[in-house]
Amino acid sequence: MREDARKGGGGNQRPATLNQQMQADQNGHEPPTTRDIPMPNRSAAGETRTVGQYMRDGASRRFNKNPYVQTSKRSYQLGKNTTSNWKQKRKNKH
């Protein structure tokens, strides 16, 4: 195998990427560098957040999905609703 590569003269060339192969098929020649390969346009549905926003979203998601946090929020809300209900009943009596 190595002998065949030496005879062919292309033993140290990297194989073309899929994008380069597609470019060669479309235009009839392979682009010489990666700078000649056009970048795809960003779609409207693509990622528009920064790295910081992505990290913050991940942290808040992990925090809010924590069962301890969910239980605490539920307990707080139950207490708040009960207290406001009691206050409303007292207000209606007077």
N, CA, C and O atoms as CSV, one atom per row, in Angstrom:
chain,resi,resn,atom,element,x,y,z
A,1,MET,N,N,0.815,-1.190,0.000
A,1,MET,CA,C,0.000,0.000,0.000
A,1,MET,C,C,0.861,1.257,0.000
A,1,MET,O,O,0.596,2.191,-0.756
A,2,ARG,N,N,1.885,1.284,0.840
A,2,ARG,CA,C,2.749,2.462,0.905
A,2,ARG,C,C,3.496,2.649,-0.409
A,2,ARG,O,O,3.714,3.777,-0.852
A,3,GLU,N,N,3.882,1.550,-1.023
A,3,GLU,CA,C,4.584,1.652,-2.292
A,3,GLU,C,C,3.695,2.277,-3.351
A,3,GLU,O,O,4.154,3.087,-4.157
A,4,ASP,N,N,2.423,1.903,-3.349
A,4,ASP,CA,C,1.492,2.472,-4.312
A,4,ASP,C,C,1.349,3.970,-4.095
A,4,ASP,O,O,1.273,4.731,-5.060
A,5,ALA,N,N,1.311,4.399,-2.839
A,5,ALA,CA,C,1.175,5.821,-2.543
A,5,ALA,C,C,2.405,6.584,-3.010
A,5,ALA,O,O,2.285,7.697,-3.521
A,6,ARG,N,N,3.598,5.994,-2.840
A,6,ARG,CA,C,4.821,6.671,-3.285
A,6,ARG,C,C,4.850,6.785,-4.799
A,6,ARG,O,O,5.258,7.805,-5.355
A,7,LYS,N,N,4.415,5.731,-5.447
A,7,LYS,CA,C,4.422,5.757,-6.909
A,7,LYS,C,C,3.418,6.769,-7.438
A,7,LYS,O,O,3.672,7.441,-8.437
A,8,GLY,N,N,2.275,6.877,-6.763
A,8,GLY,CA,C,1.244,7.798,-7.197
A,8,GLY,C,C,1.613,9.255,-6.935
A,8,GLY,O,O,1.095,10.156,-7.595
A,9,GLY,N,N,2.497,9.487,-5.982
A,9,GLY,CA,C,2.939,10.844,-5.701
A,9,GLY,C,C,1.997,11.614,-4.797
A,9,GLY,O,O,2.270,12.775,-4.491
A,10,GLY,N,N,0.916,11.027,-4.362
A,10,GLY,CA,C,-0.037,11.764,-3.535
A,10,GLY,C,C,-0.169,11.172,-2.156
A,10,GLY,O,O,-1.255,11.209,-1.577
A,11,GLY,N,N,0.883,10.633,-1.617
A,11,GLY,CA,C,0.817,9.961,-0.334
A,11,GLY,C,C,0.578,10.890,0.847
A,11,GLY,O,O,0.017,10.456,1.853
A,12,ASN,N,N,0.987,12.157,0.759
A,12,ASN,CA,C,0.841,13.037,1.914
A,12,ASN,C,C,-0.289,14.053,1.743
A,12,ASN,O,O,-0.386,14.991,2.535
A,13,GLN,N,N,-1.127,13.894,0.751
A,13,GLN,CA,C,-2.259,14.790,0.575
A,13,GLN,C,C,-3.443,14.279,1.383
A,13,GLN,O,O,-3.679,13.073,1.463
A,14,ARG,N,N,-4.188,15.211,1.984
A,14,ARG,CA,C,-5.371,14.821,2.742
A,14,ARG,C,C,-6.537,14.602,1.779
A,14,ARG,O,O,-6.608,15.251,0.736
A,15,PRO,N,N,-7.439,13.703,2.119
A,15,PRO,CA,C,-8.610,13.514,1.257
A,15,PRO,C,C,-9.503,14.752,1.316
A,15,PRO,O,O,-9.542,15.456,2.325
A,16,ALA,N,N,-10.204,14.999,0.243
A,16,ALA,CA,C,-11.083,16.175,0.166
A,16,ALA,C,C,-12.257,16.005,1.116
A,16,ALA,O,O,-12.769,14.903,1.313
A,17,THR,N,N,-12.674,17.132,1.703
A,17,THR,CA,C,-13.840,17.086,2.578
A,17,THR,C,C,-15.095,16.947,1.726
A,17,THR,O,O,-15.052,17.119,0.507
A,18,LEU,N,N,-16.201,16.637,2.371
A,18,LEU,CA,C,-17.462,16.479,1.649
A,18,LEU,C,C,-17.840,17.787,0.956
A,18,LEU,O,O,-18.308,17.780,-0.182
A,19,ASN,N,N,-17.634,18.907,1.647
A,19,ASN,CA,C,-17.952,20.204,1.060
A,19,ASN,C,C,-17.087,20.463,-0.178
A,19,ASN,O,O,-17.580,20.957,-1.192
A,20,GLN,N,N,-15.803,20.130,-0.090
A,20,GLN,CA,C,-14.916,20.314,-1.238
A,20,GLN,C,C,-15.315,19.395,-2.389
A,20,GLN,O,O,-15.248,19.788,-3.554
A,21,GLN,N,N,-15.728,18.180,-2.065
A,21,GLN,CA,C,-16.169,17.265,-3.110
A,21,GLN,C,C,-17.418,17.803,-3.802
A,21,GLN,O,O,-17.553,17.709,-5.022
A,22,MET,N,N,-18.333,18.370,-3.005
A,22,MET,CA,C,-19.539,18.935,-3.589
A,22,MET,C,C,-19.205,20.136,-4.465
A,22,MET,O,O,-19.785,20.310,-5.537
A,23,GLN,N,N,-18.268,20.965,-4.010
A,23,GLN,CA,C,-17.852,22.120,-4.806
A,23,GLN,C,C,-17.229,21.653,-6.128
A,23,GLN,O,O,-17.493,22.225,-7.186
A,24,ALA,N,N,-16.405,20.614,-6.050
A,24,ALA,CA,C,-15.759,20.097,-7.255
A,24,ALA,C,C,-16.792,19.544,-8.225
A,24,ALA,O,O,-16.674,19.716,-9.438
A,25,ASP,N,N,-17.805,18.878,-7.681
A,25,ASP,CA,C,-18.839,18.325,-8.536
A,25,ASP,C,C,-19.640,19.436,-9.213
A,25,ASP,O,O,-20.018,19.302,-10.377
A,26,GLN,N,N,-19.901,20.523,-8.504
A,26,GLN,CA,C,-20.718,21.599,-9.050
A,26,GLN,C,C,-19.952,22.452,-10.057
A,26,GLN,O,O,-20.482,22.799,-11.113
A,27,ASN,N,N,-18.717,22.787,-9.732
A,27,ASN,CA,C,-17.970,23.717,-10.573
A,27,ASN,C,C,-16.969,23.042,-11.496
A,27,ASN,O,O,-16.437,23.685,-12.401
A,28,GLY,N,N,-16.707,21.783,-11.289
A,28,GLY,CA,C,-15.750,21.096,-12.135
A,28,GLY,C,C,-14.321,21.217,-11.645
A,28,GLY,O,O,-13.423,20.625,-12.242
A,29,HIS,N,N,-14.079,21.966,-10.574
A,29,HIS,CA,C,-12.736,22.058,-10.004
A,29,HIS,C,C,-12.834,22.178,-8.487
A,29,HIS,O,O,-13.840,22.639,-7.948
A,30,GLU,N,N,-11.785,21.761,-7.820
A,30,GLU,CA,C,-11.769,21.816,-6.360
A,30,GLU,C,C,-11.223,23.168,-5.914
A,30,GLU,O,O,-10.224,23.629,-6.467
A,31,PRO,N,N,-11.848,23.820,-4.929
A,31,PRO,CA,C,-11.319,25.102,-4.469
A,31,PRO,C,C,-9.940,24.910,-3.841
A,31,PRO,O,O,-9.729,23.934,-3.121
A,32,PRO,N,N,-9.003,25.813,-4.094
A,32,PRO,CA,C,-7.638,25.636,-3.604
A,32,PRO,C,C,-7.502,25.774,-2.083
A,32,PRO,O,O,-6.674,25.087,-1.485
A,33,THR,N,N,-8.286,26.637,-1.449
A,33,THR,CA,C,-8.193,26.803,-0.003
A,33,THR,C,C,-9.591,26.835,0.589
A,33,THR,O,O,-10.588,26.943,-0.125
A,34,THR,N,N,-9.640,26.740,1.911
A,34,THR,CA,C,-10.942,26.786,2.570
A,34,THR,C,C,-11.554,28.172,2.507
A,34,THR,O,O,-12.771,28.307,2.640
A,35,ARG,N,N,-10.746,29.209,2.308
A,35,ARG,CA,C,-11.290,30.565,2.186
A,35,ARG,C,C,-12.137,30.724,0.931
A,35,ARG,O,O,-13.008,31.591,0.866
A,36,ASP,N,N,-11.877,29.887,-0.060
A,36,ASP,CA,C,-12.638,29.958,-1.307
A,36,ASP,C,C,-13.988,29.252,-1.210
A,36,ASP,O,O,-14.816,29.366,-2.114
A,37,ILE,N,N,-14.209,28.528,-0.122
A,37,ILE,CA,C,-15.484,27.833,0.061
A,37,ILE,C,C,-16.444,28.822,0.710
A,37,ILE,O,O,-16.139,29.341,1.784
A,38,PRO,N,N,-17.587,29.101,0.100
A,38,PRO,CA,C,-18.513,30.069,0.683
A,38,PRO,C,C,-19.134,29.535,1.963
A,38,PRO,O,O,-19.460,28.352,2.065
A,39,MET,N,N,-19.295,30.432,2.948
A,39,MET,CA,C,-19.933,30.062,4.210
A,39,MET,C,C,-21.442,30.085,4.021
A,39,MET,O,O,-21.962,30.942,3.308
A,40,PRO,N,N,-22.153,29.154,4.651
A,40,PRO,CA,C,-23.611,29.176,4.532
A,40,PRO,C,C,-24.186,30.368,5.288
A,40,PRO,O,O,-23.636,30.793,6.304
A,41,ASN,N,N,-25.278,30.895,4.791
A,41,ASN,CA,C,-25.935,32.011,5.461
A,41,ASN,C,C,-26.604,31.512,6.725
A,41,ASN,O,O,-27.132,30.400,6.764
A,42,ARG,N,N,-26.579,32.341,7.761
A,42,ARG,CA,C,-27.233,31.972,9.029
A,42,ARG,C,C,-28.733,32.099,8.837
A,42,ARG,O,O,-29.231,33.123,8.368
A,43,SER,N,N,-29.434,31.057,9.201
A,43,SER,CA,C,-30.879,31.095,9.037
A,43,SER,C,C,-31.504,31.927,10.152
A,43,SER,O,O,-30.871,32.180,11.177
A,44,ALA,N,N,-32.732,32.343,9.947
A,44,ALA,CA,C,-33.437,33.145,10.943
A,44,ALA,C,C,-33.701,32.323,12.200
A,44,ALA,O,O,-33.817,32.883,13.290
A,45,ALA,N,N,-33.797,31.017,12.062
A,45,ALA,CA,C,-34.073,30.153,13.204
A,45,ALA,C,C,-32.784,29.683,13.884
A,45,ALA,O,O,-32.843,28.883,14.818
A,46,GLY,N,N,-31.620,30.165,13.434
A,46,GLY,CA,C,-30.346,29.732,13.993
A,46,GLY,C,C,-30.103,30.297,15.378
A,46,GLY,O,O,-30.891,31.098,15.881
A,47,GLU,N,N,-29.016,29.878,15.986
A,47,GLU,CA,C,-28.657,30.310,17.339
A,47,GLU,C,C,-28.200,31.758,17.303
A,47,GLU,O,O,-27.296,32.108,16.544
A,48,THR,N,N,-28.816,32.595,18.111
A,48,THR,CA,C,-28.465,34.016,18.136
A,48,THR,C,C,-27.949,34.453,19.498
A,48,THR,O,O,-27.583,35.614,19.675
A,49,ARG,N,N,-27.915,33.526,20.479
A,49,ARG,CA,C,-27.445,33.885,21.815
A,49,ARG,C,C,-25.927,33.941,21.857
A,49,ARG,O,O,-25.246,33.300,21.056
A,50,THR,N,N,-25.405,34.720,22.805
A,50,THR,CA,C,-23.964,34.744,23.034
A,50,THR,C,C,-23.605,33.573,23.946
A,50,THR,O,O,-24.488,32.881,24.452
A,51,VAL,N,N,-22.314,33.357,24.152
A,51,VAL,CA,C,-21.867,32.268,25.019
A,51,VAL,C,C,-22.354,32.514,26.448
A,51,VAL,O,O,-22.790,31.580,27.122
A,52,GLY,N,N,-22.284,33.757,26.911
A,52,GLY,CA,C,-22.733,34.085,28.256
A,52,GLY,C,C,-24.213,33.822,28.445
A,52,GLY,O,O,-24.628,33.291,29.476
A,53,GLN,N,N,-25.011,34.190,27.455
A,53,GLN,CA,C,-26.454,33.936,27.536
A,53,GLN,C,C,-26.740,32.440,27.545
A,53,GLN,O,O,-27.616,31.973,28.273
A,54,TYR,N,N,-26.005,31.699,26.742
A,54,TYR,CA,C,-26.177,30.248,26.685
A,54,TYR,C,C,-25.854,29.622,28.044
A,54,TYR,O,O,-26.596,28.766,28.526
A,55,MET,N,N,-24.744,30.049,28.662
A,55,MET,CA,C,-24.351,29.511,29.958
A,55,MET,C,C,-25.383,29.877,31.032
A,55,MET,O,O,-25.741,29.044,31.864
A,56,ARG,N,N,-25.854,31.125,31.007
A,56,ARG,CA,C,-26.842,31.566,31.997
A,56,ARG,C,C,-28.137,30.770,31.840
A,56,ARG,O,O,-28.732,30.359,32.836
A,57,ASP,N,N,-28.577,30.551,30.606
A,57,ASP,CA,C,-29.797,29.781,30.362
A,57,ASP,C,C,-29.649,28.347,30.878
A,57,ASP,O,O,-30.575,27.799,31.476
A,58,GLY,N,N,-28.489,27.749,30.645
A,58,GLY,CA,C,-28.245,26.388,31.112
A,58,GLY,C,C,-28.246,26.310,32.623
A,58,GLY,O,O,-28.793,25.369,33.198
A,59,ALA,N,N,-27.633,27.300,33.277
A,59,ALA,CA,C,-27.584,27.300,34.737
A,59,ALA,C,C,-28.978,27.490,35.326
A,59,ALA,O,O,-29.348,26.808,36.281
A,60,SER,N,N,-29.752,28.416,34.755
A,60,SER,CA,C,-31.099,28.643,35.295
A,60,SER,C,C,-31.994,27.431,35.037
A,60,SER,O,O,-32.854,27.111,35.857
A,61,ARG,N,N,-31.797,26.759,33.907
A,61,ARG,CA,C,-32.582,25.560,33.607
A,61,ARG,C,C,-32.272,24.456,34.614
A,61,ARG,O,O,-33.178,23.796,35.122
A,62,ARG,N,N,-30.974,24.262,34.899
A,62,ARG,CA,C,-30.593,23.240,35.876
A,62,ARG,C,C,-31.126,23.592,37.257
A,62,ARG,O,O,-31.564,22.713,38.000
A,63,PHE,N,N,-31.091,24.875,37.603
A,63,PHE,CA,C,-31.574,25.323,38.905
A,63,PHE,C,C,-33.077,25.091,39.030
A,63,PHE,O,O,-33.547,24.562,40.037
A,64,ASN,N,N,-33.822,25.486,38.011
A,64,ASN,CA,C,-35.281,25.391,38.076
A,64,ASN,C,C,-35.793,23.956,37.979
A,64,ASN,O,O,-36.900,23.670,38.435
A,65,LYS,N,N,-35.017,23.059,37.400
A,65,LYS,CA,C,-35.449,21.658,37.299
A,65,LYS,C,C,-35.061,20.847,38.530
A,65,LYS,O,O,-35.424,19.675,38.638
A,66,ASN,N,N,-34.332,21.456,39.456
A,66,ASN,CA,C,-33.916,20.776,40.667
A,66,ASN,C,C,-35.156,20.473,41.525
A,66,ASN,O,O,-35.931,21.388,41.804
A,67,PRO,N,N,-35.364,19.224,41.948
A,67,PRO,CA,C,-36.559,18.882,42.723
A,67,PRO,C,C,-36.655,19.656,44.043
A,67,PRO,O,O,-37.757,19.999,44.473
A,68,TYR,N,N,-35.537,19.931,44.678
A,68,TYR,CA,C,-35.547,20.689,45.928
A,68,TYR,C,C,-36.083,22.092,45.693
A,68,TYR,O,O,-36.875,22.607,46.482
A,69,VAL,N,N,-35.640,22.707,44.597
A,69,VAL,CA,C,-36.094,24.065,44.271
A,69,VAL,C,C,-37.586,24.047,43.940
A,69,VAL,O,O,-38.330,24.926,44.374
A,70,GLN,N,N,-38.022,23.049,43.174
A,70,GLN,CA,C,-39.442,22.957,42.821
A,70,GLN,C,C,-40.314,22.792,44.063
A,70,GLN,O,O,-41.376,23.406,44.162
A,71,THR,N,N,-39.868,21.965,45.013
A,71,THR,CA,C,-40.621,21.771,46.251
A,71,THR,C,C,-40.684,23.062,47.053
A,71,THR,O,O,-41.728,23.407,47.605
A,72,SER,N,N,-39.560,23.774,47.116
A,72,SER,CA,C,-39.521,25.039,47.863
A,72,SER,C,C,-40.452,26.068,47.240
A,72,SER,O,O,-41.183,26.763,47.946
A,73,LYS,N,N,-40.423,26.163,45.903
A,73,LYS,CA,C,-41.298,27.126,45.222
A,73,LYS,C,C,-42.772,26.785,45.448
A,73,LYS,O,O,-43.591,27.672,45.686
A,74,ARG,N,N,-43.099,25.501,45.374
A,74,ARG,CA,C,-44.483,25.074,45.579
A,74,ARG,C,C,-44.932,25.396,47.001
A,74,ARG,O,O,-46.035,25.903,47.205
A,75,SER,N,N,-44.079,25.103,47.984
A,75,SER,CA,C,-44.425,25.384,49.383
A,75,SER,C,C,-44.608,26.875,49.610
A,75,SER,O,O,-45.539,27.295,50.297
A,76,TYR,N,N,-43.720,27.673,49.032
A,76,TYR,CA,C,-43.826,29.120,49.173
A,76,TYR,C,C,-45.149,29.614,48.584
A,76,TYR,O,O,-45.850,30.422,49.194
A,77,GLN,N,N,-45.478,29.114,47.385
A,77,GLN,CA,C,-46.700,29.555,46.710
A,77,GLN,C,C,-47.945,29.139,47.488
A,77,GLN,O,O,-48.906,29.902,47.579
A,78,LEU,N,N,-47.930,27.932,48.047
A,78,LEU,CA,C,-49.068,27.480,48.864
A,78,LEU,C,C,-49.252,28.386,50.074
A,78,LEU,O,O,-50.376,28.773,50.394
A,79,GLY,N,N,-48.164,28.726,50.744
A,79,GLY,CA,C,-48.239,29.616,51.896
A,79,GLY,C,C,-48.711,31.000,51.519
A,79,GLY,O,O,-49.509,31.610,52.230
A,80,LYS,N,N,-48.219,31.492,50.403
A,80,LYS,CA,C,-48.620,32.825,49.939
A,80,LYS,C,C,-50.114,32.847,49.602
A,80,LYS,O,O,-50.828,33.776,49.979
A,81,ASN,N,N,-50.579,31.814,48.889
A,81,ASN,CA,C,-52.000,31.749,48.518
A,81,ASN,C,C,-52.891,31.642,49.757
A,81,ASN,O,O,-53.936,32.288,49.840
A,82,THR,N,N,-52.466,30.820,50.714
A,82,THR,CA,C,-53.258,30.638,51.927
A,82,THR,C,C,-53.359,31.952,52.707
A,82,THR,O,O,-54.439,32.334,53.158
A,83,THR,N,N,-52.235,32.628,52.858
A,83,THR,CA,C,-52.216,33.887,53.596
A,83,THR,C,C,-53.084,34.936,52.918
A,83,THR,O,O,-53.854,35.634,53.578
A,84,SER,N,N,-52.960,35.046,51.598
A,84,SER,CA,C,-53.776,36.046,50.899
A,84,SER,C,C,-55.262,35.688,50.989
A,84,SER,O,O,-56.107,36.580,51.059
A,85,ASN,N,N,-55.583,34.406,50.986
A,85,ASN,CA,C,-56.970,33.964,51.133
A,85,ASN,C,C,-57.506,34.340,52.514
A,85,ASN,O,O,-58.630,34.829,52.629
A,86,TRP,N,N,-56.709,34.114,53.564
A,86,TRP,CA,C,-57.115,34.491,54.920
A,86,TRP,C,C,-57.340,36.002,55.025
A,86,TRP,O,O,-58.313,36.459,55.626
A,87,LYS,N,N,-56.411,36.774,54.423
A,87,LYS,CA,C,-56.540,38.238,54.474
A,87,LYS,C,C,-57.811,38.689,53.755
A,87,LYS,O,O,-58.498,39.602,54.214
A,88,GLN,N,N,-58.117,38.053,52.639
A,88,GLN,CA,C,-59.307,38.400,51.872
A,88,GLN,C,C,-60.581,38.079,52.672
A,88,GLN,O,O,-61.536,38.855,52.663
A,89,LYS,N,N,-60.585,36.931,53.359
A,89,LYS,CA,C,-61.744,36.561,54.169
A,89,LYS,C,C,-61.940,37.522,55.341
A,89,LYS,O,O,-63.068,37.900,55.660
A,90,ARG,N,N,-60.821,37.919,55.988
A,90,ARG,CA,C,-60.911,38.873,57.094
A,90,ARG,C,C,-61.417,40.218,56.626
A,90,ARG,O,O,-62.187,40.887,57.316
A,91,LYS,N,N,-60.974,40.607,55.443
A,91,LYS,CA,C,-61.378,41.897,54.873
A,91,LYS,C,C,-62.879,41.891,54.572
A,91,LYS,O,O,-63.552,42.897,54.796
A,92,ASN,N,N,-63.417,40.765,54.064
A,92,ASN,CA,C,-64.817,40.666,53.712
A,92,ASN,C,C,-65.733,40.654,54.940
A,92,ASN,O,O,-66.892,41.057,54.837
A,93,LYS,N,N,-65.236,40.197,56.112
A,93,LYS,CA,C,-66.040,40.141,57.323
A,93,LYS,C,C,-66.303,41.538,57.873
A,93,LYS,O,O,-67.370,41.784,58.435
A,94,HIS,N,N,-65.356,42.452,57.724
A,94,HIS,CA,C,-65.488,43.782,58.323
A,94,HIS,C,C,-66.220,44.721,57.445
A,94,HIS,O,O,-66.414,45.882,57.807
